[in-house]
């Protein structure tokens, strides 16, 4: 998506608090080649698998709720029991929705989503601890239900079909139609586009359907990295992202950064641009990976304890 890359580079070029170390880009890219990093396969353990149209709806509901899993200071993180163990974060959300579907709760029905209450959403997700922004999540599902019901015959697959096999068109369509997907901010008087969750929905469809059916897109290479809070944590661990002292102290002390603040925008934009530089470095070495595939590799590295030695930045936001 040219608008995401172009504005990310503009921010990266002007950043005051975040810097990309291009020697670390080369070192990591070399290590990727030597270690033969593999693009992770789509997870079928925590995600729902079933009829295609239901899977499309499930993934759209999942990505409507896919943000801000870290706990407020002093509160327990949200987690659920799944197959006799406690899990948290994104996989807990994927599994909670999967469990709801198996129990017959109509979480993919547009009419149900349009009228869903906050209390019902809380019961649906279950678990212990507190999931932030529950009211915002309910609002996002209500908005999604109304859109599907009014414009797409109640079917998420019709929305996907409207994008005509283009991941970029799908991302832009979501960002235009649903306010919770309008991941746009400002920096230095200019708009900056991220479209994190809109892009990740297209990538999730591609992964879940193995590039076929509703995951058959002709332009997956045009997607960028999905600017969240886990990727910059990994890139910082790798020495690719460097924070100036004041910002580093805020992140390490787990001080919240305001959504849309220069520091937060710089972290996200430099994340997108760093992944693009990794992609170009690998391509120069004769190895083609799309930005979203590099994103998946980095995100999976971020699930390992070794990559969590320093905290991720914290921003209360519905966008990631």
VEXRO-340417 format. One record per residue: residue in three letters; x, y, z of N, C-alpha, C in turn. Coordinates in steps of 0.001 Angstrom, whole numbers, plus 500000, padded with zeros to 6 digits. Each point is the difference from the previous one (the first is absolute). Layout:
N
AlaXYZXYZXYZ/...
//
This chain:
320
Unk500849498813500000499151501187500000500889501244500000/Unk500021500667498898500968501075499815499834501098501044/Unk498735500290500409499797501091500939500592499683501364/Unk499985498721500394500590499604501278501524500086499923/Unk500572499443498944501462500044499862500520501423499857/Unk499342500784499163500474501362499740499974500847501266/Unk498916499902500765499920500829501204500875499443501121/Unk500195498682500033500909499420500997501424500481499757/Unk500406500022498746501353500471499679500163501479500344/Unk498951500803499741500079501420500326500238500183501499/Unk499281499235500806500181500094501450501378499495500403/Unk500423498866499428501306499433500348501125500985499694/Unk499883500702498891501034500966499603500069501192500949/Unk498899500282500704499941501190500848499963499674501496/Unk500083498738500334499833499589501399501061500599500912/Unk499554500420501178500897500536501018500293498982501104/Unk499042499093500246500145499092501125500316498573499639/Unk499905499658498720500207498625499548500947500002498795/Unk500906499051499998500968499904498897500114498546499547/Unk500150499805498693500226498672499431501490499809499760/Unk500536498883500471501403499652499786500072499075498784/Unk500473500533498876499997499221498766501036498880500026/Unk501041500132500821500946498886500131499320498826500703/Unk499113500286500934499246498934500665498984499378499043/Unk499468500801499074499122499470498954500755498954499194/Unk501229500336499596500800499068499199500348498752500796/Unk500348500179501271500381498863500830498818499049500187/Unk498833500555500284498829499145500194499613499307498700/Unk500065500715498889499663499404498708500950498852499675/Unk501290500196500260500973498920499801499665498793500870/Unk499619500279501243499653498917500917498742499265499548/Unk499053500742499454498796499361499460500353499020498889/Unk500912500417499144500396499137498892500783498787500486/Unk500947500231500915500826498895500498499169499014500825/Unk499082500523500783499193499139500871498763499452499292/Unk499774500473498782498872499528499190498672500139500756/Unk499761501210500448498745500267500697498823499640499089/Unk499025499321500561498821499603499248498808500882500364/Unk499211500336498996498767500737500260499054499080500763/Unk499507500426501156499123499125500788498748499592499220/Unk499601498755500176498754499528499411498828500548500803/Unk498851500053499369498796500466500682499675499071501160/Unk499715500587501140499682499218501193498562499480499923/Unk499842498682500143498670499398500019499645499474501390/Unk500887500213500964499746499528501353499077500960500747/Unk500311501287499946499201500995500707498917500620499132/Unk500217500011498673499028500612499097498905499014499609/Unk498847500537499727498878499189499515500263499545498571/Unk499670498752499733500032499463498641498636499383499723/Unk499449500289498842498680499473499687499561500482498633/Unk498694500096499782499495500475498708500604501347499622/Unk500327500146498723500727501183499542499363501320500359/Unk498701500128499790499334501271500274500025500320501495/Unk499886498958500820500076500210501449501405500423500410/Unk501020499424499359501375500381500307500261501456499657/Unk499479500465498879500171501405499620499388500907501063/Unk498787499691500416499331500807501022500742499943501324/Unk500448498808500363500769499827501249501243500876499998/Unk500735499989498895501237500778499930499721501500500044/Unk498903500433499400499680501425500034499615500434501416/Unk499251499164500710499683500299501396501276500000500835/Unk500852499008499784501268499901500729500835501259499803/Unk500133500458498768500854501157499734499331501322500364/Unk498689499991500186499326501175500540500355500185501477/Unk500320498900500674500312500026501437501491499892500296/Unk500810499909498974501415499644500139500868501210500351/Unk499978500367501297500849501112500439500104500046501517/Unk501064500617500467500181500414501388499715498882501012/Unk500869498987500008499826498871500908500779500147501306/Unk500880500992500079500802500143501211499145500582501128/Unk500320499648501244499171500439501129500381501385500513/Unk499017500692500518500259501255500704500849499692501225/Unk500921500919500330500869499793501149499197499696501261/Unk500402498937500692499335499631501239498818499074499819/Unk499644499687498747498881499101499742500492498721499338/Unk499256498922500168500359498723499406499699500016498504/Unk500889499399499227499754499911498564498836499046499729/Unk499290500285498924498884499150499610500532498695499440/Unk499440498878500435500374498696499487498823499041500115/Unk500030498969499191498944498997500024500621498626500160/Unk499169499058500417500450498609500044499655499331498685/Unk500986499373499413499797499320498724500790498697500028/Unk499290498903499874500619498675500039500882499836501233/Unk499414500367501133500600499774501322501238500846500279/Unk500181501092499264501062500939500348499532501423499754/Unk500620500935500710499623501395499878500797500651498874/Unk499316500711499131500651500719498912499508501437500006/Unk500801500894499448499652501419500006500273500602498628/Unk499678501286499866500318500742498791499170499588498797/Unk500611500161498840499296499749498733499467498583499905/Unk500810499031500388499548498613499888498822499727500923/Unk499947500663501154498851499849500882498740500528499320/Unk500127501125499306498851500546499282499549499048498899/Unk500957499502499215499663499058498927499294498772500561/Unk500514499461501106499427498798500601498646500277500636/Unk499834501175500629498718500343500629498893500074498958/Unk500271500615498858499010500074498933499738498628499394/Unk501039499200499882499847498627499513499089499202500925/Unk500246500098501308499172499300500980498548500458499915/Unk499799501309499834498641500532499907499265499413498794/Unk500681499921498863499383499427498804499628498539500215/Unk500913499248500606499752498583500246498799499811500935/Unk499814500934500935498868499938500938498696500483499372/Unk500079500486498755498791500434499307499656501459500182/Unk500889500785500590499765501439500127500229500637498627/Unk499055500755499479500070500473498606500930501208499804/Unk501267499850500354500922501138499965500330500462498586/Unk499592499231498993500253500421498615498729500520499330/Unk498920500093500748498733500463499444499912501527500100/Unk499747500648498883499997501463499958498947500598500928/Unk498836499402500064498933500525500859500391499886501476/Unk500611498894500358500471499809501376501053501041500350/Unk500949500226499095501073500965500247499445501421500125/Unk499022500326499181499451501362500000499337500343501326/Unk499472499001500684499267500254501244500754499527501238/Unk501201499533499851500774499432501109500233501039501101/Unk499752499615501239500242500888501135501392499760500568/Unk500452500950500799501315499866500621500019498833500987/Unk498931499811500737499944498880500940500036498667499272/Unk499297499912498873500012498762499231501386499727499424/Unk500682501043499545501357499826499491500920499507501101/Unk499846500546501190500824499567501133499766498509500295/Unk498735499593499988499687498594500257500512499111498870/Unk499894500489498782500442499238498831501499499709500066/Unk500785501017500339501454499838500046500427499232501242/Unk499306500206501116500304499269501225501382500305500529/Unk500560499033500724501352500132500511500088500753501304/Unk501233500244500413500284500738501224500836501223499661/Unk500103500924500967500729501234499741499142500965499198/Unk500644501087499556499247501053499313500569500264498620/Unk499126499916499009500350500372498633499643501459499804/Unk500986500800499635499774501439499848499012500314498876/Unk499390501174500102499209500605498925498825499121499559/Unk499365499347500958498902499102499652498847500763499347/Unk499733501218500466498947500791499377500315500338498554/Unk501256500314499720500414500275498614499875498753499132/Unk500318498865500580499896498746499244498543499714499667/Unk499116500204500991498569499822499725499540500951498896/Unk500420501264500066499611500971498977500479499572498614/Unk501213499477499940500533499549498723499201498853499414/Unk499570499071500853499191498876499520498610500464499586/Unk499421500940500764498701500555499607500091500657498624/Unk501033500803499811500196500690498718500178498997498864/Unk500792498948500265500210498962498991498686499316499653/Unk499216499650501022498726499346499745499078500844499149/Unk499917501300500307499149500912499215500483500078498551/Unk501307500100499803500535500090498635499681498739499204/Unk500278498843500572499744498750499287498507499838499715/Unk499184500326500976498552499841499844499433500942498947/Unk500495501238499983499407501021499124500583499999498591/Unk501291499647499876500675500170498700500445498698499332/Unk500077498904500755500583498786499431499164498753500299/Unk498687500162500040499078498876500210500333499197501252/Unk500628500668500985500340499327501243501175499060499906/Unk500730500015498869501049499021499758501376500658499871/Unk500943499610500855501361500528499901500649499608498685/Unk499642498836499477500612499574498737499616500932498857/Unk498819500615500083499608500959498950500890501241500074/Unk500354500416501193500915501127500159501351499664499367/Unk500503498804500262501290499583499431499912499933498483/Unk498910499470499493499836499906498543499960501375499341/Unk499525501007500731499933501359499453501384500570499721/Unk501038499405500614501371500477499788500633499415498748/Unk499319499094499319500434499480498699501417499420500044/Unk500227499118500978501272499273500129501194500923500227/Unk499762501152500595501084500931500309500083500210501505/Unk501136499640500582500217500227501432500022501486500320/Unk500539500782499078500070501449500200498592500603499973/Unk499193499603499008498632500512499936499203499601501232/Unk500219498782500480499297499547501188500394500834501216/Unk501286500265500138500483500801501124499422501404499951/Unk499979500581498822499458501351499862498496500020500209/Unk499311498936499555498565499919500181499638499956501486/Unk500697499165500752499759499933501444500281501339500669/Unk501101500616499611500396501270500616499023501127499663/Unk499348499887498868499043501029499585498623499785500636/Unk499616498743500168498650499676500443499848499908501515/Unk501092499663500702499899499744501434500952500907500765/Unk499460500788500919500832500965500722501071499318500836/Unk499739498792500491500996499328500843501194499493499192/Unk499898500048498689501118499602499137500703501215499388/Unk499560501212500331500566501204499385501266500423500738/Unk501028499220499798501267500140500721500879501047499311/Unk499627501248500184500688501139499377500281501033501081/Unk501182500590499969500341501017500988500748501130499298/Unk500632500871500774500753501116499423501383500083500627/Unk500921500520499224501362500227500491500580501154499200/Unk500433501034500691500591501148499324499075500667499008/Unk498703499965500291499042500658499123499563499175498811/Unk500444498736499915499636499133498883499295498746500508/Unk499108499472499188499327498753500357500973498832499925/Unk499837499057500904500790498771500015499026498835500042/Unk500173499057499080499077498878499859500666498714500491/Unk499253499223500776500503498701500450499084498846499588/Unk498692500160500183499024498975499610500399498614500497/Unk500446499932501263500546498756500534499000498854499934/Unk498826500191500628499057498889500082499310499727498665/Unk499850501015499175499415499782498681500921499130499149/Unk501288500295500041500955499193499243500113498581500564/Unk499953499888501324500183498677500603498805499094499693/Unk498824500572499804498858499180499603500259499352498644/Unk500517500768499056500324499429498689501053498901500129/Unk501011500246500824501054499006500189499459498754500700/Unk499092500183500956499412498853500690499170499150499038/Unk499254500639499126499256499256498985500953499195499116/Unk501073500653499588500999499318499163500574498791500726/Unk500337500164501276500570498901500761499002498888500249/Unk498790500355500417498996498998500350499548499192498789/Unk499916500650498844499533499325498788501145499584499073/Unk501240500153500510501192499576499239500049500633498603/Unk499589501265499935500081500733498743498931499636498993/Unk498986499261500433498936499596499094498664500539500501/Unk498938499790499186498643500414500366500011501456500478/Unk499503500266501216499936501383500488501365500517500434/Unk501024499193499911501356500450500271500822500166498742/Unk499334499985498864500691500121498711500093501466499611/Unk501168500594500299500239501406499670501168500105499024/Unk499884500929499074501022500150498967501130500930500404/Unk499879500658501154500950501058500332500476499921501451/Unk500211498786500512500466499856501376501329500698500232/Unk500821500082498965501300500664500142499859501487500308/Unk498823500567499761499805501434500229499710500323501464/Unk499698498987500815499755500255501416501304500370500699/Unk499879500779501070501164500390500800499997499197501300/Unk500976500263500841499976499432501350498804500570500757/Unk499563499269501004498844500391500800500507500644501287/Unk499934501316500045500647500763501071499265499836501318/Unk500558499175500889499387499734501292500968500323501125/Unk499900499302501129500954500230501086500996498854500161/Unk499730498841499374500915498871500113501175500128499031/Unk499740500417498756501084500091499022501091500970500425/Unk499662501226500452501089500885500422500775499461501193/Unk499350499244500863500710499360501111501060499031499468/Unk499639499212498990500944499052499394501107500747499273/Unk499638501010499227500997500757499232500965500736500926/Unk499519500449501128500892500639500977500954498967500587/Unk499489498820500320500850498927500521501107499648499001/Unk499677500038498724500962499666498948500981501137499714/Unk499790501142500628500876501148499757499648500776498757/Unk498876499684499399499578500686498775499360501344500320/Unk499183500035501031499423501258500465500732500467501248/Unk500345501276500024500627500629501171499123501160500444/Unk499725500064501301499231501102500567500951500967500696/Unk499760501289499818500811500971500739499673499866501484/Unk500864500546500848499974499698501432498648500218500667/Unk499395501156499763498733500303500676498902499033499587/Unk499943499665498716498996499056499528500284498601500539/Unk501266499606499982500363498685500530499577499859501460/Unk500185501052500773499612499948501411498492499868500151/Unk499253500714499176498536499887500065499543498576499678/Unk500562499437498937499612498643499607500408499002501076/Unk501217500118500497500499499037500990499271500117501334/Unk499516501196500320499227500185501235498512499731499794/Unk499650499615498789498625499674499640499068501202500172/Unk500550501169499691499203501226499970499207500034498696/Unk498708500216500097499176500003498794500348501186499090/Unk500085499733498714500167501039498984498621500327499436/Unk499707501265499851498702500394499466499838499532498559/Unk498807499525499686499707499630498622500109501231499106/Unk500764499897498930500194501118499083501091500960500404/Unk500667499724501130501115500863500413501175499775499057/Unk500913500994499865501147499812499111500804498744500327/Unk500179499698501275500798498822500377499323498712499536/Unk498702499920500205499289498784499597499999499845498487/Unk499750501081499287499987499936498531501381499629499473/Unk501044500530500609501358499665499562500308498515500199/Unk499580499435501119500241498571500227499303499170498934/Unk498744500303499737499245499207499021500531500186498578/Unk500283501249499626500468500267498640501369499380499756/Unk500888500100500970501323499403499847499921498471499955/Unk499005499433500665499779498555499916499646499597498573/Unk499058500711499403499595499708498620501184500160499054/Unk500748501086500171501101500258499075501150499014500221/Unk500261499603501227501060499029500272499690498664499331/Unk498753499566500058499623498740499337500159500134498494/Unk499664501158499454500205500220498570501486499927499644/Unk500861500535500850501443499925499744500506498564500095/Unk499462499219500923500353498578500073499574499297498712/Unk498792500290499553499503499396498758500929500312498832/Unk500424501257499891500882500389498894501367499346500122/Unk500503499881501211501304499368500216499947498530499598/Unk498936499313500366499843498593499628499854499861498485/Unk499251500897499391499801499943498555501316500202499270/Unk500814500904500497501308500245499390500882498750500064/Unk499769499188501025500752498757500147499343498842499240/Unk498947500309499243499350498986499182498912499213500706/Unk499541500504501165498986499273500766498758500874500120/Unk498895499540499442498777500803499996499095499618501150/Unk499729500964500859498971499880501021499173501275499973/Unk498705499861500147499138501178500101500120500609501392/Unk499636501266500098500070500674501302499135499289501037/Unk498815499521499593499128499347500983500609498681500475/Unk500773499329499148500655498754500416501135500283500993/Unk500734501070499768501029500406500960499341500391501316/Unk498871500687499911499235500357501191499653498752500804/Unk499495498980499334499619498763500687501205499354500688/Unk501142500015499326501212499435500595500379500768501266/Unk500003501320499904500370500832501150498999499841501140/Unk498719499963499674498981499868501044500169498675500748/Unk500303498957499274500209498704500652501262499991500859/Unk501041500701499562501178500151500860499602500695501299/Unk499080500944499901499567500767501161499238499188501034/Unk499604498787499655499334499135500966501002499263500886/Unk501294500114499661501041499344500790500479500935501109/Unk500278499424501158500401500803501154501263500808499743/Unk500900499475499188501262500695499736499782501365499367/Unk498875500162499309499715501267499317499146500930500858/Unk499798499641501274499183500807500896500813500569501156/Unk501307500062499819500849500496501084499707501468500304/Unk499663500756498966499574501386500193498523500094499643/Unk499254500844500704498552500081499763499676500540498605/Unk498790499719499555499483500668498806499414501343500422/Unk499869500908499040499389501278500342498513499800500252/Unk499427500877500788498598499897500386499230501236499551/Unk498971499759499215499085501045499563498589499428500040/Unk499107500687500670498612499556500055499328500443498689/Unk499702499021499154499498500315498660499196498833499474/Unk499075500290499096499233498942499366500655499495498725/Unk501122500566499629500579499680498694501028498873500027/Unk500543499662501193500935498886500069500195499565501440/
//
